Amino acid sequence: MNKTRFIAGGCSFTFGHELSDDEQGKKPSQKSWAHGLYKHSKATGDYICTAYPGSGNSGIARRVFNAVANIKHVEGVVVMWSFLSRYDWAMPRHRDLENTRWASISPWDTNTGNEEAFRQLAGSETQQKVWDQRNNTFLKTGVKPFAESLYRHVANEYHETYLSWKSIIWLQNILEKKKIPFMFTLADNSLFYNGMDHLKDQDLLMKGLHNEIDFTKWFS
């Protein structure tokens, strides 16, 4: 009998870094929304969590794709899409990067954002320690100065929306092609809205991208 897998994708909300059974990120939480859905669905296969802390939508799509491309029998996929302002970047190879290559970059990785990160993590000594380790890794690997330059000179909501929606459509189409059942959801409405304004109304490109997203497969 072929063994099946149930795959979850997302950021720390899906991994469960802030939940009571967290062990400093050593293994995915069994109290996360995704693991709860896995249990509720009575899936027969193993639970595979591809979620990664601080991940943006390009990174979420990449990790889920990597899983479904290399696992023969996938029972289902659930994904919680993250915030627009996070980037997934292939850097020059370094042993301390994800798979020696990838960096998940967020506004918190800038000098200004780092101060905000420590304020937000003030109640957790463990989380602050993890964040310190991340900062040291990003300094060693050159990600830190790159993040400073990225957010200072080129980061903008329009491009981030374009990258995120394109990643969503890309993964959606792959899962449909492979006939893998899936459900998408989102961490925050800012994936589609700036305040009360819908991001699809910016121009015809955004409207066209939005039209390609199959919202019948979403829960929100």
Steps between C-alpha positions, in 0.01 A plus 500: 500500500638842403546740789321835464586844635296800617698819433467836679663824388530845653703712740533481881120503539493162326817363658370603843801683645290692751297201625542319832665188357769696313853367560700795364393414147648148505178339374159620378230554760218250536277783622512708181196564282652281226565201725150538645356490148714195422355321803144614426522385139588147615782493246673163492845624398783667693489872579776693319540865603702712255427825689794726585517797741486842335422350163350706221264369238765416239679289761180330609421404140858381439504271804159347431594446135825334603302262721234403245762468224696246702222305675306256284179463699361825645164471674440873531662843535407793725672838480472819703635785288698766685578873483582682176811674633710184538744382233651163407847535350758259361832627637857393422549162663573492873470205736292700750222586254193283440620219271826702474321746273173659611424798724155605620526877540258728685493868604609382846838414346586869464653706782173685555294183480730316740405743776132431431569126506651518847204703628260241360701211647555665838289241682700201377866455584509191277363688198749783557784248508380346173480849347856580614623182330315599183663846503845349541437256214378779272806712578733207423327412174460853363121492523485786753657772281300370204177533702593857597551592135189312382260673737668840471508522120261265320244324721144611424149366545424471129796274425440298817136446401607392151752248637259363760202455270721347231630249756146414610386442140813299419449260792124481442551397138763240589275340762208495256720347230613229741137452615599555863214621726591829667370785711649849532448760771677820607670645805376854441262686266788725389571226244213649299418837659671826591256627758163493323652510150528171311845453346349354181361843412846651440510406131406235242802282582398469863138440404609227259716330763220516757260340251734200468477418873242228566329624815274194515807327651544762774386519861503842666 
